[in-house]
Amino acid sequence: MLSVIKLRLLRLRDEWMIFVFMTAMALGFTAIFGASFTTYKPTVYIVDEDKSYYSQALISELNTYKDFKFKEADIKAAEKDIEEGNVSMGLLIKEGFQRNVEEGLSISLGIMKIKDDTVILTLQEIVSGITMKMAGANRIADVTAAFIQSAKPDSDFEKIRSSSYDNVMDSWKYKNPIFVKATVAESGIQAGYDGLMHSMIGFTLFFSMYTMVFGIGTILYDKQHKTWERMLISPVSRTGILGGSMIVAYITGAVQMGVLILSGKYLIGIDWGNSMAGVLLVSAAFIFAVTSLGLMMTGFIKTQAQLGSIAPIVLTSTSMLGGCMWPLEIVNNKALLLLAELTPQKWAMQGIESIASSGMGFEAAILPSMVLTVMGITFFTIGAFSLNKQSI
Amino acid sequence: MLRIENLYKEFGNIKAVNNISFEVKRGQVFGLLGPNGAGKSTAISMISTLIEPTKGDIFFEGKSILKDSKPIRQRLGVVPQDIALYPTLTGYENLSFWGSVNGLKGQELKNRILEVSDIIGLNGRLNDRVDKYSGGMKRRLNIGAALLHKPELLIMDEPTVGIDPQSRNHILDTVLELNKQGMTIIYTSHYMEEVEYLCNELCIMDEGNIIASGTQQELVDLVKEKTQINLKLDKNDEEVINHLMEIKGVYEAKINENVINLFGSSTDVLLADIIAKVTENGWMIETIDVKKPNLESVFLHLTGKALRD
């Protein structure tokens, strides 16, 4: 086996470019896509039909939320741009908004949209929170002004009320009455979603898969140059030949993932969470699963050129399914979600993202690692069987 | 040393090897002669444990290699028909790898690489990448890779395909030298001259079957009645033919483009009788050409087709 390991390492001399290229691609794509996800702000048109103190106060509050870009527009322009898909949504502050707030009535607001999505839900929650805060502040201001006026009848009710309202609203800006510290067990796109982190994990997995699959695909190079048959009739056992080939492909994949994890940390500033051991465990199981997947593919095809054609299709499609390119939370189709369960990428993403994004510990790595190991064993068995079937 | 018993190999409906049996004795250069597609390489693949026979058995030193292939693998060297080397590695790296998979290491491996490179005549080019080698040099390195562990049995599957005459001669001389040193060799080829030059004993294969086997003389004796003498006289007509047909042992005579083709059973007797007959009749011999039977004639005689058809 040692001689096979030595040979494979020697042959890396011919393939170092793939290694460097795939590592550079992963880092490059992470930087590009990660930055895009992080800085993306949906534009929201605000149509203010009330044009009141309270409607302006609402707009002013909304502008403090940096996840959206709010722009005031008239109703016609808003409808046109939303219909044409230039803007994804709009907020309509209907006439009578101020009166309703003051009188504690149902608040008249409308959301202009073409379809429901998670971003609209987030906006609805924000607007609802602000209006409730405004209604609450208004009520407090009423009670306060009434109380002061009863104690001091010559005081100006409206002035006190207005001043009280401003003070209450102002106080929200600086301190929250209740401080909640929560640990999120299940991360959704709104809660704890980190575009840069997702991209880093996704592209690390996606690009390192190529190195692993083409690493074990060196068996096809051997088949093509007839050195595979020559090895098979040597005293080295088939276990030794396969084992040696797998070990080097595994080490190459591990080194690349290690480089990407460290580059993510020190070049892009990724925080890999509280359990580096968990991240490494999932990575180790993922490398085994993918190297074995490569072995299985190698067992069914004949040349490196065929692998060069098939591998990108298999790896890209499974990476899309497995959530390397986008979060699976935005996928609603049950069939796609079921297929995702069958990809190594899904489990690796789940394991690493739970630790790195959602603050979970080592325990989050256990199930994904087990599933990946089972996948790896299955792929390896099929691959080894198909490679061995024609020999004594 | 090696005994093949009733070996079959089928690929689907194709019978690549059909019930062949033969024995290779220690110290022999044993030839497998046959055209492309005769089943030689399939037989070699089974002997070298690469593929499993459909039926039959192979015994190495009395033990079935189908039950345990390890003993033969440790003592076997195989020179495959295709060049099985790593083109982007140097000659030295290739030899080093093939030596190490055959159990050599350290100083022993280094010494053997130098010895083998001397045998194959590549000691000045070992540090060059194999893809920079000529076809003949690759062939020689391909042989060298099988010699490193000093195998007792060397199987060479068409080792001279597609190379220049100089490299070919070098390879043939190397085979004889290795055999002189005690190595048993199985040599497959579709070049009749190579097998004639090298082998003590051989099998002729065609379409998966062994159609003849034995020493070269035994095989040639199968077609000795096919001795052909081409005679050009100053007179070529029916009268001459009738006189020549009177010679004992001549069973056919015909005129072909002013040359009389005589077919008979024994060259020595025939030649003396022919010259006597010609002299007796006062004719003049312009040219005389004796074609002794060879393995090509044997193959033609047995199959009705030429070896390279």
Interface residues (C-beta under 8 A of the other chain):
Chain A: L2 S3 V4 K6 L7 L10 R11 R13 D14 H225 K226 T227 E229 R230 M231 L232 I233 S234 P235 V236 Q390 S391 I392
Chain B: S48 T49 L50 I51 E52 L66 S69 K70 R73 Q74 L76 V78 P80 D82 I83 A84 L85 Y86 P87 T88 L89 E93 F97 W98 S100 V101 N102 G103 A145
